[in-house]
Amino acid sequence: MKLFFSSILFIAVVVSSKAAVDPDRPDFLKKLNEVRREIAREFHVANMNQLVWSPGIAREVADSDSELDLDYRRFELKSLNDTEEVFEKMKELAREAEESKGKGEYKNGLLEALNPELTEIGCSLREGFSGYVCCLSSSEELVLWKFDSSEGPATFCASTQYPINDLCVDSCNMFHLASLINEVRKKFAERYNVSIMHELRPDDVRGLETYSLDATPYHSMTIDICDYTIAEIESEIDEFVAMSETERSEYLKKPGWKLAELIFPTTDVFMCDFLKSDNHKLCFVGPRVSNYLWNPNPNHLNAPRTGCEEGFESFRDLCTFSIAGYRDFVLTNVNLYRMTVAKYHNIGNMLQLSWSKELEEISNSNESKFESMPDFQVKWRYGKGVGEDSNLFKWFFISLAKWTAYDTTKQDEFINQNSSTSLEFLEFLNPVQSQIGCSLNKVGIFDYMLTCVFGPHGHFERLEKQPKAIPGSTCPNDFHVKDGFCIRLGDSQEFLVDLNDFRRSHSEKNEIPKMQKIVWDKSLVKIAEKTDWSESQDPVVKDYRYVLLNDYRDIKKRLEKEILKLDTFSESELDEAFQFMSKTSLGLSELLDPQRNIIGCAYKDQRIAPGLLCILGPVQKDVKSPPKQKTTLPKKPEKTLTKKPESPAPESDESKTTRQPMSNFWSILFLLLASRIF
């Protein structure tokens, strides 16, 4: 039976504003695919495809200037969470169509959603409609049950598809592929106790062939992704993880695409474009912060934490961008781009940006007033761009990749046209600026306007016209060098004052006895200066405890967040977490051990894992744990920490000798438990 329709199919959906929230989309799509699956089983539809969400289609629908035949077939919904009645009507119409062999009239368009050949759907608010409009990709001919099969559903899938749960799943669809790769990322995070693993978010981008990645923290591939199964991807990642740091670094330097790029914890964007010339996909993946993964030692964790880093939130057991934490997210990403650009252009004085509340307030002003403010182009400049909720820095990446590919004539033209106002994305990369403050405002269903103000300078320094120098070689006196980047560590004495203030208030609030004051110790500074470490090897500071920090700043804020994370642990989890980490470091929690009273820190700009090492004393002998005392705690559901590796490598004699003795178990465990009660 054949029903003929035009090349683009439309479904109008009237929903509440909540429908635009990310968690509702996959739930609605899941239910719709369940209906397609049920119909495929009932009528033995051998080629029923699984529908996937398409941000590209959704953006086209939202664009009021796009030419869409909106008078075509559509149906309405009261809510994306209230679809039972509509889906039942859809199945009823499918049975009528089967009986009449397609001779009936189906003007309400419900059958559009059951076209077996459809693979993508996108929905958005549309001007002139009271709710959402949903479009489905399709061939020019809508065919229902063309391939009836006595063998059952999903028995006539395309060569690039897999039959999964009675639907044909497109292995080349980047959105489905990303969902499968995220499952692999979860598996590796659990296996290796990786506390922070970002969600990989796919996207369609046109014109990637004309871009240059040289100045971005992204890496490219040209590959027919259909040639690889998930099992093959997982196998290559397994081999990569098993390599040493040196082997991994050399492997990544080799030309060609590496599937191992998909397992770096900080990688969260996967953008692809189809190359018609050779039927391959060109994909960009990133950002990759370094060539190093995580400590493969199953007993190593940076801190007993359940949450994601600042600017991210946990979603489906992975870390994803948090609108509420956009400040930290923006600061981290902008500084990452600045570091990458400094290396590409050999800029010796690229400064790390720090957040300014004063500049944030200015960014909230009406943009049209910026040019009339007296301090504009005197004490500050501004830049802006529109990003999507799933990929806030997509516009920035594309702008920089295009700019890098421009010739000098085109670059000069852009500078001259915008010099009196804002140089847009280039303002984010002005080497001499050291402060940033931004506002984030919603401007569409999925889009946000990011407006940032930069200080303290009102002039712009062009990247490509900076004096060539070794990155980090010309940093100002109050900055340190970190991997070619000029960073501010903050003041060690202010750090010590803030740390003792926090220890004092924390001990009073939680009735922790004998919380000692910590003082600076120059002998520990000398030990820290002579100590090396890496991503997979801990600092060897025998008989002492330690903590690795990025800088001295905001220690109170960071400790408060650490305690909030500990609050999610059950008593048994805290015990297990301590056993994992007692021989390495408890991370920020080390700074709250009541018995510690001396500290010394030193910054090291080393090739692998540069940072600030703080050593804490005094030396404490290993003690046997006394019988555990009963502690009254609020009852919480039992949880389980991430599993240990199935077959951990046996510990060598050498590694045994470099481990530190266990620091007063019960003083720290009491601290961790006490922080949960109050």
C-alpha positions in Angstrom: 0.0 0.0 0.0 1.4 3.5 -0.9 0.4 6.9 0.2 2.0 9.9 -1.6 3.0 13.1 0.3 5.4 15.9 -0.3 9.1 15.8 0.6 8.8 17.5 4.0 6.2 16.4 6.5 4.8 18.5 9.3 3.2 17.9 12.7 2.0 20.8 14.8 2.1 20.1 18.5 0.5 22.4 21.0 2.3 22.0 24.4 3.1 24.0 27.5 6.3 25.9 27.8 7.7 23.0 29.8 7.9 21.0 26.5 11.1 22.9 25.6 13.0 21.5 28.6 15.5 18.9 27.5 14.3 16.0 29.7 10.9 16.0 28.0 12.2 15.6 24.4 13.8 12.2 24.8 10.7 11.0 26.8 8.3 12.1 24.1 10.5 10.5 21.4 10.8 7.3 23.3 7.0 7.0 23.5 6.6 7.8 19.8 9.2 5.1 18.9 7.2 2.6 21.1 4.1 3.3 18.9 6.2 2.7 15.8 7.6 -0.5 17.3 4.1 -1.7 18.2 2.8 -1.1 14.6 5.9 -2.8 13.2 5.1 -5.9 15.2 1.4 -5.9 14.5 1.7 -5.5 10.7 5.1 -7.2 10.3 6.7 -4.0 9.0 10.2 -5.1 8.1 11.7 -1.7 7.6 10.4 0.5 10.4 13.2 2.9 11.4 13.8 4.3 14.8 13.2 8.1 15.0 15.9 10.3 16.4 15.9 14.0 17.4 17.4 16.5 15.0 18.4 19.9 16.3 18.9 21.0 12.7 15.3 20.4 11.8 14.2 22.0 15.1 16.2 25.1 14.3 14.7 25.3 10.8 11.2 25.1 12.2 12.0 27.9 14.7 13.3 30.2 12.0 10.3 32.3 11.0 12.0 33.2 7.7 12.3 29.6 6.5 9.8 28.4 3.9 7.8 25.6 5.4 4.5 24.4 4.2 2.8 24.7 7.5 -0.7 24.0 6.2 0.3 20.4 5.6 -0.5 17.5 7.9 -0.3 18.0 11.6 -1.7 17.0 15.0 -2.1 18.6 18.4 -1.1 17.6 21.9 -2.0 19.2 25.2 1.3 18.2 26.6 4.4 16.2 25.7 3.7 14.2 28.9 0.0 13.6 28.0 0.2 11.7 24.7 -1.7 8.5 25.5 -4.9 9.5 23.8 -3.2 10.9 20.6 -1.0 7.8 20.3 -4.0 5.5 20.6 -5.7 7.5 17.9 -2.6 7.1 15.8 -2.7 3.3 16.1 -6.4 3.3 15.3 -5.8 5.2 12.1 -3.0 2.8 11.2 -5.4 -0.2 11.5 -8.0 1.7 9.3 -5.3 2.4 6.7 -4.3 -1.3 6.7 -7.9 -2.4 6.1 -8.7 0.2 3.4 -5.3 -0.2 1.7 -4.7 3.5 1.9 -8.0 4.6 0.2 -9.1 6.7 3.2 -8.5 10.4 3.8 -6.0 11.2 6.5 -6.0 15.0 6.7 -5.0 15.2 10.4 -1.6 13.8 9.5 -1.2 11.4 12.4 0.1 8.7 10.0 3.0 10.9 9.1 4.7 9.8 12.3 4.4 6.1 11.3 6.1 6.4 8.0 8.6 3.5 8.2 11.3 5.3 6.2 11.5 8.4 8.4 14.6 8.7 10.6 14.6 12.2 12.1 12.2 14.6 13.8 12.6 18.1 15.2 10.1 20.3 17.0 10.1 24.0 17.9 7.8 26.9 18.6 6.8 28.7 15.3 5.3 32.1 14.8 1.6 31.9 14.0 1.1 28.7 15.9 -0.1 28.3 19.5 2.3 25.6 20.3 5.1 23.5 18.7 5.6 22.5 15.1 7.3 19.2 14.5 8.9 18.3 11.1 10.0 14.8 10.1 12.6 14.1 7.4 11.3 12.0 4.6 11.7 10.9 1.0 9.3 12.4 -1.6 7.1 9.3 -1.3 5.5 8.3 1.9 5.2 4.5 1.9 3.4 2.5 4.6 4.2 -1.1 5.1 5.9 -1.4 1.7 8.0 -4.4 2.9 5.5 -6.7 4.6 7.4 -9.7 5.9 6.3 -13.0 7.3 9.7 -13.1 9.1 8.7 -10.2 11.3 9.7 -6.6 12.0 13.3 -5.2 11.4 14.1 -8.0 8.9 14.6 -5.7 6.0 16.9 -3.0 7.4 19.4 -1.1 5.3 23.0 -2.3 5.1 24.0 0.6 7.3 21.4 -0.2 10.0 21.1 -2.7 12.9 17.9 -4.5 13.9 17.5 -3.5 17.5 14.3 -4.3 19.4 12.2 -4.6 16.3 13.3 -1.3 14.8 16.0 -0.5 12.2 18.6 1.7 13.9 20.8 3.9 11.7 24.4 3.3 12.7 25.4 6.4 10.7 23.1 8.7 12.6 25.4 10.8 14.8 22.8 11.3 17.4 22.2 7.6 17.9 25.9 6.9 17.6 26.6 9.5 20.3 24.1 7.8 22.6 25.9 4.5 22.2 29.3 6.1 22.7 28.0 7.7 25.9 27.2 4.2 27.2 30.8 3.2 26.5 32.0 6.4 28.3 29.8 5.4 31.3 31.3 2.0 31.3 34.9 3.2 31.3 34.1 5.8 34.0 32.8 3.1 36.2 35.6 0.7 35.5 38.3 3.2 36.2 36.6 5.2 38.9 36.6 8.4 36.8 34.6 10.9 38.9 34.1 13.4 36.1 33.0 12.1 32.6 31.3 14.6 30.3 28.3 13.7 28.2 29.1 13.6 24.5 26.7 15.9 22.6 26.4 15.5 18.8 25.6 18.2 16.3 25.2 18.8 12.5 27.5 21.5 11.1 27.7 22.6 7.5 30.9 23.7 5.8 33.4 22.0 8.1 35.7 21.4 5.1 36.5 25.2 5.0 37.4 25.4 8.7 40.8 25.3 10.4 41.2 23.6 13.8 44.8 24.7 14.3 43.9 27.3 16.9 41.1 25.3 18.7 41.2 22.5 21.3 39.4 20.2 18.8 40.6 17.4 16.6 39.2 16.2 13.3 38.5 12.9 11.5 37.4 12.0 8.0 35.9 8.6 8.2 33.0 6.4 7.3 31.7 5.9 10.8 29.5 3.0 9.5 32.6 0.9 9.1 32.9 0.7 12.9 30.7 -1.1 15.4 30.5 0.0 19.0 32.4 -3.2 19.9 35.2 -2.1 17.7 35.3 1.4 19.1 35.3 0.0 22.6 38.1 -2.4 21.7 40.3 0.4 20.3 39.7 2.5 23.4 40.6 -0.5 25.6 44.0 -0.7 23.8 44.5 3.0 24.2 43.7 3.1 27.9 46.2 0.2 28.5 49.0 2.2 27.0 51.5 4.1 29.1 51.4 7.9 29.2 54.3 8.1 26.8 52.8 5.6 24.4 49.5 7.4 24.4 51.2 10.7 23.7 53.1 9.3 20.7 50.0 7.5 19.5 48.0 10.8 19.4 50.7 12.6 17.5 50.4 10.1 14.6 48.3 11.4 11.5 44.8 10.2 11.0 41.7 9.9 13.2 41.9 8.1 16.5 38.7 6.6 17.9 40.4 7.0 21.3 39.5 10.7 21.1 36.0 9.6 22.1 37.0 8.6 25.7 38.7 11.7 27.0 36.6 12.9 30.0 36.6 16.5 28.9 35.4 15.7 25.4 31.7 16.8 25.1 31.1 18.0 21.6 30.9 15.8 18.4 30.2 17.9 15.3 30.0 16.3 11.8 29.3 17.2 8.2 28.7 14.8 5.3 31.2 15.0 2.4 29.3 14.1 -0.7 32.6 13.9 -2.7 33.6 10.6 -1.1 30.5 9.6 1.0 32.4 10.1 4.3 31.7 12.2 7.3 34.1 14.9 8.5 33.8 15.1 12.3 35.3 17.5 14.9 35.5 16.3 18.4 36.7 18.1 21.6 37.8 19.8 23.6 40.7 17.7 24.7 42.4 19.5 27.5 45.6 17.3 27.6 46.9 14.0 26.1 46.4 12.3 29.5 43.4 10.4 30.7 43.1 9.6 34.4 45.1 7.7 37.0 44.6 4.0 36.0 45.4 3.0 39.6 42.0 1.6 41.0 42.8 3.1 44.4 43.2 6.6 43.1 40.5 9.3 43.2 41.1 13.0 43.6 38.4 13.4 46.2 35.4 11.5 47.5 32.8 13.3 45.3 29.6 12.5 43.5 29.1 15.7 41.6 30.6 17.1 38.4 33.0 20.1 38.2 31.8 23.6 38.5 29.7 24.6 35.5 28.3 21.1 35.0 25.6 19.0 36.5 25.0 15.3 36.6 22.5 14.0 34.0 22.1 10.3 33.2 25.3 9.5 35.1 27.4 11.9 33.0 28.3 15.5 33.4 26.5 18.0 31.2 26.5 21.8 30.9 24.5 23.6 33.6 22.7 26.8 32.7 22.8 27.7 36.4 26.5 27.3 36.5 27.3 29.1 33.3 29.9 31.4 34.9 32.3 28.6 35.7 31.5 26.9 32.4 32.2 30.1 30.4 35.4 30.9 32.4 36.8 27.4 31.9 36.1 27.3 28.2 37.3 30.8 27.4 40.6 30.2 29.2 41.0 26.9 27.4 40.6 28.6 24.0 43.0 31.4 25.1 45.6 28.8 26.1 45.2 27.0 22.7 45.4 30.2 20.7 48.6 31.3 22.6 50.3 28.1 21.5 49.2 28.5 17.9 50.2 32.1 17.5 53.3 31.9 19.8 52.0 34.6 22.2 54.2 35.0 25.2 51.8 37.0 27.4 48.4 35.4 27.1 46.7 36.0 30.5 44.3 33.8 32.3 40.9 35.5 32.8 39.3 35.7 36.3 35.7 36.5 36.9 34.7 40.1 37.8 31.3 40.8 39.4 31.7 44.5 38.4 32.1 43.5 34.7 29.2 41.1 35.0 26.9 43.9 36.1 28.0 46.0 33.1 27.2 43.0 30.8 23.6 43.1 32.0 23.2 46.6 30.7 21.4 47.3 27.5 23.9 46.5 24.8 22.9 49.5 22.7 24.2 51.7 25.6 27.7 50.1 25.7 29.2 52.5 23.2 27.9 55.5 25.1 29.4 54.5 28.4 32.5 56.6 29.4 34.6 53.5 30.2 34.0 51.7 26.9 37.2 51.3 25.0 39.0 52.9 28.0 38.7 50.3 30.8 36.8 47.6 29.1 35.5 46.1 25.8 32.7 43.6 25.1 32.0 40.6 22.9 28.9 38.4 22.4 27.5 35.4 20.5 24.4 33.2 20.4 24.9 29.6 21.6 22.6 26.6 21.9 21.6 25.0 25.2 23.4 21.8 24.1 26.5 23.5 22.7 26.9 27.0 24.2 30.3 27.6 22.5 29.5 26.3 19.1 29.3 29.8 17.6 32.7 30.6 19.2 34.3 27.4 17.8 32.9 28.0 14.3 33.9 31.7 14.3 37.5 30.9 15.4 37.8 28.0 12.9 36.6 30.2 10.1 38.9 33.1 11.1 42.0 30.9 11.2 41.2 29.8 7.7 40.9 33.4 6.4 43.7 35.1 4.5 45.1 38.4 6.0 43.0 40.5 3.6 39.8 39.1 4.9 40.9 39.3 8.5 41.9 43.0 8.0 38.5 43.7 6.4 36.7 42.3 9.5 38.8 44.2 11.9 38.3 47.5 10.1 34.5 47.1 9.9 34.1 46.4 13.6 36.9 48.3 15.3 34.6 51.1 16.6 32.2 48.7 18.4 33.1 45.1 19.2 35.3 42.5 17.5 32.8 39.8 18.6 34.6 36.5 19.3 38.1 38.0 19.0 37.4 40.1 22.1 37.5 36.8 24.1 41.1 36.3 22.9 42.6 39.7 23.6 45.9 38.7 25.3 46.2 41.7 27.6 42.8 41.3 29.3 42.7 39.6 32.6 39.1 39.9 33.8 35.7 38.8 32.4 32.1 39.2 33.4 29.2 37.8 31.4 25.4 37.6 31.3 23.4 34.8 29.7 19.9 35.5 28.4 17.5 33.2 26.5 16.7 34.4 23.0 14.8 31.4 21.6 13.6 27.9 22.4 17.1 26.4 22.4 19.3 29.5 22.1 21.1 31.8 24.6 22.8 35.2 24.1 26.2 35.3 25.8 27.4 38.8 26.4 30.8 39.3 28.0 32.7 42.4 29.1 36.5 42.3 29.3 38.9 44.5 31.3 41.0 46.3 32.4 42.1 47.5 29.0 40.1 49.4 26.4 42.4 48.6 23.4 42.5 45.4 21.4 45.7 43.5 20.6 45.6 41.5 17.4 46.6 37.9 17.8 48.5 37.4 14.6 50.4 40.7 15.0 51.8 40.0 18.5 55.6 39.6 18.8 56.4 36.0 18.4 57.6 34.4 21.7 57.6 31.1 23.5 54.1 30.9 25.1 54.3 32.0 28.7 57.8 33.5 28.3 56.7 37.1 28.8 54.2 36.8 31.6 53.8 39.8 34.0 55.6 39.5 37.4 52.4 38.6 39.3 51.6 35.7 37.0 53.0 32.2 36.8 53.4 30.0 33.8 51.1 26.9 33.3 51.6 25.0 30.1 52.4 28.2 28.1 49.6 30.2 29.8 50.0 33.1 32.2 48.0 32.3 35.3 47.4 34.0 38.7 47.8 31.7 41.7 46.5 34.2 44.2 48.1 35.1 47.5 49.4 32.2 49.8 48.9 34.3 53.0 45.3 35.2 52.1 44.8 31.5 51.3 46.1 30.6 54.8 43.8 33.2 56.6 40.7 32.0 54.7 41.6 28.3 55.3 41.9 28.8 59.1 38.7 30.9 59.1 36.9 28.0 57.4 38.4 25.4 59.7 37.4 27.4 62.8 33.8 27.9 61.7 33.5 24.3 60.5 34.7 22.9 63.8 32.3 25.1 65.8 29.4 24.3 63.6 30.0 20.5 63.7 31.5 20.3 67.2 34.8 18.8 65.9 37.3 18.8 68.8 40.9 20.0 68.7 40.8 21.6 65.3 44.3 23.1 65.1 45.4 26.3 63.4 47.5 25.7 60.3 50.8 27.8 59.9 53.1 28.1 56.9 56.2 25.8 57.0 59.2 26.6 54.7 60.6 23.1 55.1 57.4 21.7 53.5 57.7 24.3 50.7 61.2 22.9 49.9 59.8 19.3 49.8 57.0 20.5 47.4 59.5 22.2 45.2 61.5 19.1 44.7 58.5 16.8 44.2 57.2 15.7 40.8 54.0 14.0 39.8 51.9 13.3 36.7 48.3 12.4 35.7 48.9 8.7 36.7 51.6 9.0 39.3 51.0 10.6 42.7 53.4 12.9 44.4 55.8 10.9 46.6 55.8 12.8 49.9 56.5 10.1 52.4 55.0 10.4 55.8 53.0 13.5 54.8 49.6 14.2 53.4 49.1 16.4 50.3 46.5 18.1 48.1 46.9 19.3 44.5 45.3 22.7 43.7 45.0 24.9 40.6 45.6 28.1 42.7 45.1 29.7 46.1 41.9 31.5 45.3 38.4 31.0 46.6 39.3 28.3 49.1 36.3 28.9 51.2 33.9 28.6 48.3 35.6 25.4 47.1 35.5 23.8 50.6 31.8 24.6 51.0 31.1 22.8 47.7 33.2 19.8 48.7 31.2 19.4 51.9 27.9 19.6 49.9 29.2 16.7 47.8 30.1 14.7 50.8 26.6 15.2 52.1 25.3 12.8 49.4 27.4 9.9 50.8 26.0 7.2 53.1 28.1 6.0 56.0 29.2 2.9 54.2 30.2 4.9 51.2 32.4 7.2 53.2 34.1 4.2 54.7 34.7 2.7 51.3 35.8 6.0 49.8 38.3 6.5 52.5 39.8 3.0 51.9 40.2 3.9 48.3 41.9 7.2 48.9 43.7 7.0 52.2 46.9 6.0 50.6 46.9 8.8 48.1 45.0 12.0 48.8 41.5 12.9 50.0 41.6 16.0 47.9 40.3 19.2 49.4 39.1 17.3 52.5 42.8 17.0 53.5 42.6 20.7 54.4 40.0 19.9 57.1 41.9 17.2 59.0 41.8 18.5 62.6 45.3 17.1 63.4 47.1 19.1 60.6 48.9 22.3 61.8 51.6 23.0 59.2 51.4 23.5 55.4 53.8 24.4 52.6 53.0 24.8 48.9 54.9 25.2 45.7 53.8 25.7 42.1 55.5 23.6 39.3 55.2 24.2 35.6 56.0 20.7 34.7 55.2 19.0 31.3 52.6 16.7 32.8 50.0 17.9 35.2 51.4 21.4 36.2 49.9 22.8 39.3 50.2 23.7 43.0 51.3 21.0 45.4 50.5 21.6 49.1 52.0 19.3 51.7 50.4 19.0 55.1 52.0 18.0 58.5 52.8 16.9 61.0 54.1 13.4 60.3 51.7 10.8 61.7 52.5 7.2 62.3 50.2 4.5 61.0 47.6 3.5 63.6 45.3 0.5 63.8 41.7 1.4 63.6 39.9 1.1 66.9 36.5 -0.6 67.2 34.0 1.6 65.2 31.9 3.9 67.4 28.2 4.2 66.7 27.3 7.4 65.0 23.8 8.7 64.7 23.1 9.7 61.1 20.0 10.5 59.1 18.8 7.4 57.3 19.4 7.6 53.5 19.0 5.0 50.8 21.9 2.7 50.3 24.1 3.5 47.4 27.1 1.9 45.8 30.3 3.5 44.8 31.7 2.9 41.3 32.9 -0.7 41.0 36.6 -1.6 41.2 38.2 -3.0 38.0 37.5 -6.7 37.6 41.1 -7.6 37.4 43.3 -4.9 38.9 47.0 -5.1 38.2 49.0 -6.5 41.1 50.9 -3.8 43.1 54.6 -3.8 42.5 57.1 -3.7 45.4 58.3 -0.3 44.2 54.8 1.2 44.4 54.3 -0.2 47.9 57.3 1.7 49.1 56.2 5.0 47.7 52.7 5.0 49.3 52.1 7.2 52.3 51.0 5.7 55.7 47.3 6.1 56.5 46.6 9.5 58.3 44.6 9.3 61.5 41.6 7.3 60.1 39.0 8.2 62.7 39.7 11.9 62.8 39.1 12.3 59.1 36.2 9.8 59.0 34.6 11.6 61.9 35.0 14.9 60.0 33.4 13.5 56.9 30.5 12.0 58.8 30.0 15.1 61.0 29.7 17.3 57.9 26.6 15.3 56.9 24.7 15.8 60.2 24.5 19.6 60.3 
